[in-house]
Amino acid sequence: MPQENIVRRRRAAFKASPFVLMFSLARRLWLAWRQEIYSRKILARLSDAQLKDIGLTGDDIKRYR
């Protein structure tokens, strides 16, 4: 039983370590960047009428590339 508690404390300490936080931040930033690219590709495929329905124009999409 005491050995189990030591293992749990070590895992908890590792989860809060600066290295884990640094890599998780980098991963979240990369995922957000990939999501932006994916969204731009989808918006670029929409027609002018479809873009107008959501309040955008083709120029809005080109400006944020």
N, C-alpha and C positions, 0 to 999 in steps of 0.2 A: 504493500500500500504506500509507504513513504516513497519508494522508487517511482511510482506512478506520478506523484505530485511533483517530483523533481523534473520529470520529463515534460509535464504540462507547463511548468514555469519556464523551462528552456524554450519551448515552442512559442509561448507568449512573448518572451523577450526577443526572439528572432523575428517575429512578425512586426514588431515595432522598431526594428533596427534601421538605421539610416540607409543601409544598402537596399533593403527591401523597399523602403519608401521611395528611394531614388529610382529604382527600376520600375516600380509601379507607376510613378509619375511619368516616366518616359514612355511606358506602354500606353497610358491613357492619352497622352499627347499624340502619339502615333495613331491610335485608333480614331481620335477626333479628326486628325488630318485626313485619314482614309475616308471617313464619313463625309467630309466636305467634298472630296473628289467624287465620290459616288453620287452625292446629291447634285453636283454640277453636271455630271453626265446625264442624269435623269432629266434635269431641267432643260438641258441643251436639246434633248430629243422632242420636247413638247412643241406644239405648233404655237403660232402667235395668238390664236384664239384661246387655246388652253392656258397660256401664260397670262392673258388678259383676265381670265376667270379668277386667277389667284392673285391678281394685282401686280403682275410683273410684265416686263417687256423683254424682247430679245436683247436689247442694249444692256439691260440690267444684268443679264447672265454673262454677256461678254465682258462687262466691266470688272467682274469679280473673278476672272480667270487668272 
